[in-house]
Amino acid sequence: MIGDVVIVREKVVRPTAPADLRRALSGATITGLDRRGKYLLFHLDRNGMEQCLIGHLGMTGRMFLQSASEPAPKHTAVHFELGRERFIYRDTRCFGRFTLDLSGLEKLGPEPLSEHFRPEAFRDALRKSRQPVKVKVMDQSLVAGVGNIYASEALHRAGISPRAVACRLSSAACYRLAAAIRSILGEAIEKGSGMSLDFSGDGAGDGFFYYGRSESPGEEREEGFRVYDREGEPCRTCEKPIRRIVQAARSTFYCPRCQGAGE
Ligand SMILES: [Zn+2]
């Protein structure tokens, strides 16, 4: 059962009032945990009253347990007692959420690894957009959970330029992209589940976990990514140097040969 709840950074619980969040959590039991897109769903039961709380890690947030006797680490946004342990939600870059407001779930598109993700609907949605396909693929209402890294990776696998205008893609290209999103994510989950994660972000390097990147600077980097964060390095398919461009304020990595001329 959840004991004392401390909200250090009130911004992450908005628009829920801190007092409301404390009331919902104190004395409640966490009965289940789900995921939808990039959100974690905590199912709570408090005296038979069920409620859902959603958490979002932002880019670099962490949620973990530590001994209740240890002080909360730096950048902790919310923490609460859980028996002998303390639940810590740490939000280093302040992009995360921890709130009773579920409106973030409403606009989410289908889960890419579920049967609800249909290539025809994906194609139709792309065809309605004049945005560059990379930007559109990261639109969470189109397909839930695809972020910056896997958008670049999926486009490389599908052989599509990240700058291609979404509505001009052929049906075949849309279907290739849908399949690439599924296969890239499936493989990433499989590989990631076998890695030891640096939960608190206090480890080597920048302290953040990225799939495909070695945690310790001395270790050989895993050959995980095809293009992401590989600017200037040879494409693993054709050896042409990988290029980096900025789209919607995010870095995009692509191969100018395998993915068209960068039109
Ligand atoms: Zn290439």
Residues whose N, C-alpha, C, O or C-beta is under 5 A from the ligand:
A	BS01	ZN	C235 T237 C238 E239 C255 R257 C258
